[in-house]
Amino acid sequence: MKRTLIGAVAVAGLAQLFAAPAHAASTTDPVKALQSQLGQGKAVNLEATAKVTYKAGQVATSALDGTIGFGPRGPVASDVAHTLQYSPALLRIMKKTSPAETEALQEGPIRMLSSGGVSYVSGPVVDQALPPGTSWVRYRKVAQPPSNLVVEPLDPATLKTLVASRTSWKDGILKGSVKASKLVKSSKPFAAFYGTGFTAKRDGKISYTIYFGDKGLLRRVVAKATVPIGKSTVQVESDTRYRDWGREATVLLPLEGDVIDRSEVKDDTPDQVPGIWN
């Protein structure tokens, strides 16, 4: 699948202070390395997996692959394919609450083009709602899917907090942990995805391992979180591999004639962008 990106804006130089504790085993500044890749028409490819455990036996697993395009401050657009599977126990529950959507999600990948708070969705989960001549359902006012379901290291502010919260850093491998109540203050992607209602009595914990490659650029991020959602506590695990840093790419959004708004087919499509990446 060819992936192209649009919506990136002109490069503007960003400078961020980076203070490394005495025990750091690397002199590379990952935040500056990331910032060197940001700008109009720049992108990175990725492959990611995720696992969400709602309670014992109720598990959703997912895979994502595609391209993330950058503006001067981080991701601004994406073209990704997303697959989703449920454990038998969770599948039984989902079939009772959303039978048509659940069945469609098991049939094939969701493809999402996202930019500027809008996502265009195609695949079995929306196919039955599409009028002749259209291929995409447009969802408005949605966050861009993150590259990693736990943390978004492509966001410089998020990466800065992850580096600062490290417990070890040796041979290009950084490990750390951070409370959700701390991360949410610096990471807009984390706040958008998990909300901001963390307190001392109801907090979450994120642990992570970051692998750096050439020039201090992200190569792999493995993260795990235990976070309160509603009245439950959910465990989320995600593993993302990044490649082809510095590639030139443009994301082309669908032509208007190929798109229908979700509001026009709301009785036949999911209320929100389907899957666990949005």
PyMOL commands that set and color helices and strands:
alter all, ss='L'
color gray80, all
select helices_A, chain A and resi 30-35+88-97+99-107+124-127+156-164+180-186+188-194+214-216+256-258+262-264
alter helices_A, ss='H'
color red, helices_A
select strands_A, chain A and resi 42-55+58-71+74-86+110-115+118-122+136-140+166-170+173-179+205-212+218-229+232-248+259-261
alter strands_A, ss='S'
color yellow, strands_A
deselect
rebuild
show_as cartoon
